[in-house]
């Protein structure tokens, strides 16, 4: 029953046997070696597929693409992501604390090479969304700062994002939203912990 369910939720190319073992076999072995209650296996596999679909939306930047299409920012989605990265680094969003938004820190935040980050920064500066300043502690180092024009674009995006988020959760009860938020936050924290440990 369980292996059939896994196979039905998995792309045919992924479940092609390797040394006589399918994707479903690998999932079953991992769960069998864990302390996860057997009755939760199907729900966990369904969650894995839901997270896969969610990640596809994130990687494809569907939300950013939809927002940029309705305006005339002149930015490609990847460059807009650079603008949000400047903001996250400067304000310590999802980080240990605020930092200096340099080309290097933006490259780290976006997990791209410095040359790509440099081109993104140059595009943002050219369009007027970011300006380059000398670092306060070291005038030889340049830092990036969001301009009023950049803030206007970001505020529009935040409004657009929350309008969509509200639409997603309309019809949910307060208990459902609270429970979903608590469990997803717990899951994200544990994933971050594993990443920090390198496991």
Order of alpha helices (4+ residues) and beta strands (2+ residues): alpha-alpha-alpha-alpha-alpha-alpha-alpha-beta-beta-alpha-alpha
